[in-house]
């Protein structure tokens, strides 16, 4: 029975990866945003989960409500944290993001001298 369950789980993972492969080649703004967010969210999520779980424990919520709240609030705070991190020049290298370049630098205008 355990072997059957293990095979079932492997097939489920293979199916999920197969469906994901269909959309792998589709490049877009959402994919670029989420790709850049992976490492900062990974760094933030454990701390956020521990603090939230500790804060929710005294409320004695039902397990389903507590876990759903924990998942939703963790995702929201991780993405909010990523937004803060990506806008702060000094935080970017600490979370594995490349240094921010000046995209909108003022153009240099040379004065021509009359001869």
WOFEN-V321128 format. One record per residue. RES is the residue in one letter. PHI is phi in whole degrees, 0 to 359 (* if undefined). Layout:
res = {RES	RES}
phi = {PHI	PHI}
This chain:
res = {X	X	X	X	X	X	X	X	X	X	X	X	X	X	X	X	X	X	X	X	X	X	X	X	X	X	X	X	X	X	X	X	X	X	X	X	X	X	X	X	X	X	X	X	X	X	X	X	X	X	X	X	X	X	X	X	X	X	X	X	X	X	X	X	X	X	X	X	X	X	X	X	X	X	X	X	X	X	X	X	X	X	X	X	X	X	X	X	X	X	X	X	X	X	X	X	X	X	X	X	X	X	X	X	X	X	X	X	X	X	X	X	X	X	X}
phi = {*	295	295	298	295	296	296	300	294	295	294	296	295	297	295	298	295	296	294	294	296	301	258	296	277	278	272	199	296	296	295	295	297	291	297	291	277	304	292	300	294	299	293	282	297	293	298	296	298	297	295	294	298	295	287	278	304	296	286	51	287	301	302	295	293	297	291	295	298	299	293	293	292	298	299	296	291	295	291	294	297	297	298	293	297	288	265	258	303	283	275	306	294	291	247	79	265	293	299	284	260	276	284	246	290	292	291	271	248	267	275	270	267	284	244}
